[in-house]
Amino acid sequence: PALAQKQEKPKPPKLSKPVIAVVQEVQKLQQAGDHAGALARLEVAKDVPRAEADDALIMAKLKLFSAQTLKDNAKLEEGLTEAVEAPSITLEEKTTFSKFVASLASNRKDYQKAIKWYDFYLSQKPDDVDMTVQAASTYAAMGARPRVVELLTKAIDMRENAGQKGDRSWYAFRAQAVMDGKLDAQLMPALLSWVKAYPEPTNYNKAIEIV
C-alpha cells in the first residue's frame, strides 16, 4: 500500500478551452455512433488554435478513432500524420504510428512522405525486417537503386545471420536493382548470394545470363 501511494497518477491532458469544447462535442457524437458527424466536426475545428501541449494530439486521436471505425483510410492517414507531428506524442507512440503513415502514403504513391516516415521508423526499429523490405520497395518506386540494394542487403543479412534465408523474391529484387543502377561492383556478390540461398537450375541460368 505504501508503494502504491508513491506511484504517480497519470497527468490529465493539458488542453485549451476552445479545444475542450470541441472534444466534448466530438465525444458525444462518437458515443452516439455518429462517426461521420464527429469527423465533420473535427474538420470544422481544424483552424482552432492548438495552444496547449496536448491539444494537437487529442484532436488527432479523436480523428483516428472515428476514421478507424469507418475504415476511412484518407482520414486515418490524416489523423496519424497529425498525431506523429504533435508536440506531446511519446517516442514509442510516434514510432508505432509512423509505420502506418508510411504504409498508407506508399499505397497512395506519395513516396516522399512514405520515405520520410519509413526512415524515421527504421531509425527507431532497425531490426524490423519486413519494414526494411517495404521501405526498399518504396525507394525502388522512386528509382533510388543504391538505397534499394542497401536495404535489401540489410534485410537478407538479418535473416541469414539468424540462420534463415531471405524470401526468394528479395534476392531477385536486389539483383535487378543492382543491374538497373549499374552498380557493377555489387553484381557478383548479389548473384552468388542468390544462387547460394536458392541453388536451383532456373536461378543459375538467370545468373549466368546476367553475367
C-alpha positions in Angstrom: 0.0 0.0 0.0 2.8 2.4 0.8 4.4 1.8 -2.5 1.1 2.2 -4.3 0.6 5.6 -2.7 4.0 6.7 -4.0 3.3 5.9 -7.6 2.4 8.9 -9.7 -1.0 9.0 -11.2 -1.0 9.8 -15.0 -1.5 13.5 -15.5 -4.7 14.6 -17.4 -4.0 16.1 -20.8 -3.4 19.8 -20.9 -6.0 21.3 -23.2 -7.1 24.8 -24.1 -10.7 25.8 -23.5 -11.6 26.0 -27.3 -10.2 22.5 -27.8 -12.0 21.2 -24.7 -15.3 22.4 -26.2 -14.6 20.6 -29.5 -13.5 17.4 -27.7 -16.7 17.3 -25.7 -18.9 17.8 -28.9 -16.9 15.1 -30.8 -17.0 12.6 -28.0 -20.8 13.0 -27.7 -21.1 12.3 -31.4 -18.8 9.3 -31.2 -20.7 7.9 -28.2 -23.9 8.2 -30.2 -22.2 6.2 -33.1 -22.2 9.2 -35.4 -18.6 8.9 -36.5 -19.2 10.7 -39.8 -20.6 13.6 -37.8 -17.5 13.5 -35.5 -15.2 13.7 -38.5 -17.2 16.6 -39.9 -17.0 18.5 -36.6 -13.2 17.9 -36.4 -12.9 19.3 -40.0 -14.7 22.4 -39.0 -12.4 22.7 -36.0 -9.2 22.3 -37.9 -8.4 26.0 -37.6 -9.0 26.1 -33.9 -5.5 27.1 -32.4 -3.7 24.2 -30.7 -2.4 26.4 -27.9 -1.8 23.9 -25.1 0.7 21.0 -25.1 -1.8 18.2 -25.7 -4.3 20.0 -28.0 -3.0 18.6 -31.3 -2.6 15.0 -30.0 -6.1 14.7 -28.5 -7.7 16.1 -31.7 -5.7 13.7 -33.8 -6.6 10.7 -31.7 -10.3 11.6 -31.9 -10.0 11.7 -35.7 -8.1 8.3 -35.6 -10.9 6.7 -33.6 -13.7 7.7 -35.9 -11.7 7.1 -39.1 -10.7 3.6 -38.0 -14.3 2.8 -37.1 -15.5 4.0 -40.6 -12.4 2.4 -42.3 -11.8 5.7 -43.9 -8.1 5.5 -45.0 -7.8 9.1 -46.1 -9.0 10.4 -42.7 -7.0 7.7 -40.9 -3.8 8.9 -42.6 -4.7 12.5 -41.7 -5.2 11.6 -38.1 -2.0 9.5 -37.9 0.0 12.3 -39.6 -1.4 14.9 -37.2 -0.5 12.6 -34.3 3.1 11.9 -35.3 3.7 15.6 -35.7 2.0 16.5 -32.4 4.5 18.0 -29.9 3.3 15.9 -26.9 3.4 12.5 -28.5 5.7 9.9 -26.9 8.6 8.5 -28.9 7.1 5.0 -28.5 3.7 6.0 -29.9 5.3 8.1 -32.7 7.3 5.1 -33.8 4.2 2.9 -33.8 2.1 5.4 -35.7 4.9 6.3 -38.2 4.8 2.7 -39.6 1.2 3.1 -40.6 1.7 6.7 -42.0 4.5 5.3 -44.2 2.3 2.3 -45.5 -0.7 4.5 -46.2 1.3 7.1 -48.0 3.1 4.5 -50.0 -0.3 3.0 -51.1 -1.3 6.4 -52.4 2.1 6.7 -54.2 3.1 9.6 -52.1 6.6 8.2 -52.0 8.3 11.3 -50.5 6.0 11.3 -47.5 6.3 7.5 -47.2 10.1 7.5 -47.2 10.2 10.2 -44.5 8.3 8.0 -42.1 9.9 4.7 -43.2 13.3 6.3 -42.4 12.1 7.6 -39.1 10.6 4.2 -38.1 13.7 2.3 -39.1 15.9 4.8 -37.2 14.0 3.5 -34.1 13.4 -0.1 -35.1 16.4 -1.0 -37.3 15.8 -4.8 -36.8 12.3 -4.8 -38.4 13.0 -6.9 -41.5 9.5 -6.6 -43.0 9.5 -2.8 -42.8 13.1 -2.7 -44.2 11.8 -4.6 -47.3 8.7 -2.3 -47.6 11.0 0.7 -47.5 13.1 -0.8 -50.2 10.0 -1.2 -52.4 9.2 2.4 -51.9 12.7 3.5 -52.7 12.5 1.3 -55.9 9.4 3.2 -57.0 11.4 6.4 -56.7 14.3 5.0 -58.7 16.8 5.2 -55.8 18.6 1.9 -56.7 21.6 2.2 -54.3 19.3 2.6 -51.3 17.2 -0.3 -52.5 20.3 -2.5 -52.6 21.4 -1.3 -49.2 18.1 -2.1 -47.6 17.6 -5.4 -49.2 21.1 -6.5 -48.3 20.4 -5.5 -44.7 17.1 -7.5 -44.7 18.8 -10.5 -46.2 21.8 -10.3 -43.8 19.4 -10.1 -40.8 17.6 -13.3 -41.9 20.8 -15.2 -42.8 22.5 -14.1 -39.5 19.5 -15.7 -37.8 20.2 -19.0 -39.6 17.3 -18.4 -42.1 17.0 -17.5 -45.8 15.6 -14.2 -47.0 12.4 -14.5 -49.0 13.1 -15.8 -52.6 11.9 -12.6 -54.2 14.4 -10.4 -52.2 17.4 -11.9 -53.9 16.0 -11.4 -57.4 14.8 -7.9 -56.5 18.3 -7.0 -55.3 19.9 -8.3 -58.4 17.5 -6.3 -60.6 18.2 -3.2 -58.6 22.0 -3.7 -58.9 21.6 -4.1 -62.7 19.3 -1.1 -63.1 21.5 1.0 -61.0 24.7 -0.1 -62.9 26.2 -1.0 -59.6 28.8 -3.3 -61.2 30.9 -3.9 -58.0 27.9 -5.4 -56.3 26.7 -7.6 -59.1 28.7 -10.8 -58.5 28.1 -10.7 -54.7 24.3 -10.3 -55.3 24.2 -13.2 -57.8 26.3 -15.5 -55.7 24.2 -14.8 -52.6 21.1 -15.6 -54.7 22.2 -19.0 -56.0 23.7 -19.9 -52.7 20.4 -19.3 -50.9 18.3 -20.9 -53.7 20.6 -23.3 -55.8 18.0 -24.1 -58.5 18.7 -24.5 -62.2 16.5 -21.6 -63.1 18.4 -19.2 -60.8 21.8 -20.5 -62.0 20.7 -19.9 -65.6 19.5 -16.4 -64.8 22.7 -15.6 -63.0 24.9 -16.9 -65.9 22.8 -15.0 -68.4 23.1 -11.8 -66.4 26.9 -12.2 -66.1 
